[in-house]
Amino acid sequence: MTFLDLMKYIGSDWSQAPSYNDVEWLYADFASKYGLKNLDAKSFADLRKFLDDDKDTFISYLVTKLGFDENDKDEYDAAIDLLADKDFITSSKHKTDEASCLMHQNFS
């Protein structure tokens, strides 16, 4: 997946907007990082099981899926706040149970 890195442009003076070729893009390779190589029911079920086995990987997936750069602390923190605010993870311990249940419901 490809995402426009919006964080660099929030609050910018759009009268001086960058050209398309000058903006920065983020790339999420779900195949190599999370093992999602096919877009079928079994692959999505396997993805959920894979993510359930490792909370840190699950959070990485959720942050990346939102289009945030998990390697940028400010973006990572913004994604965590958003995920907690929408109850995908708990705010204190970052438990991913709710996100996992939603994935299970959506893929069943």
N, C-alpha and C positions, 0 to 999 in steps of 0.2 A: 504494500500500500504506500501511497505517496501523500504527504501532507505539506501544505504551505506552512512555514514556520511563522505563525501569526504573532507570537510573543514579541518578536523583534519590531513589529510594526504597530502594536497597540499604543495609542496615544501619539502617533506620528503626525506630522504635518502633511496631509495628503495632497496639498498643492505641490509638494515635491515628491510625489509617489515614485517609488522605484519602478524601473521597467521590468517586464516579465522575466527577462534574462538575468536580472540582477537580484531577484529575490532568492532566499534560501529555502531549500526543500529538505524535508525529513523523509527517510525511507524506512519502512518497517518490513523486514523479511520474516514473515511468519513461518515460512517453510524451514529455514535453517535454525531459527531461534526457538520456535515452539513446536516444530514437527508437523505443522499443518500443511500438508502437501496437496491435498485434494479437497474439493468443496462438496463433500457428501456427508450423509448422516453419521456414518461410522467414524470418519475423520474428525468431525466435530465432537462426537462422544469421546473419542480418544484424546482430543485436545483438553476437554474438561477434566478427564481423569489425570492427564499429565500435569495440568495446572493445580489440581487438588493435592497432588503429592508434594508440592513445594510452594509455600506461601509467598516467598520472595519472588519466585518466577511468576506466580499468579499476579502479584501487584505490578511487576514489570510489564506483563501482558496488558493489564488494564490501563496503565499509564500510556503505553505505546499506542494502544487501540484508540485512545482519545486524541492522539496526534501530538502529544507532548514529548519532549526529548527527555528521556529518563536519565541522561547523563548530565543534564543541566539542573542544578539544585533548585533554582527558583521555579522552573517548569515542573519538576518532579513534585515539589511541595504544593504547587497550584493544583496539580492533578490529584494529589492525595486529598487535599481539602475539598475538591469537587466530588470525588468519589465518596468521601465521608458524608458530605452534605446531602448527597442523593441516596445515602444508605446502601451503597454497593460494598463498602467496607466499614468496619467500626472505626470511630475516630481515635480511640485510645490505643488499641493494640493492633489495628489494621487487620482484623480477621476478615477473611474473604468468603465466609459462609453464605452471605446473601448473594454475592455475585455468582457463586457456584450454583446456588439453587435456581437463580434466574437462567443461567446457562442450561441447566438440566431441563427446566420447564420449556425453554425455547427450542431445544434440540430433541425433545421427546416427541 
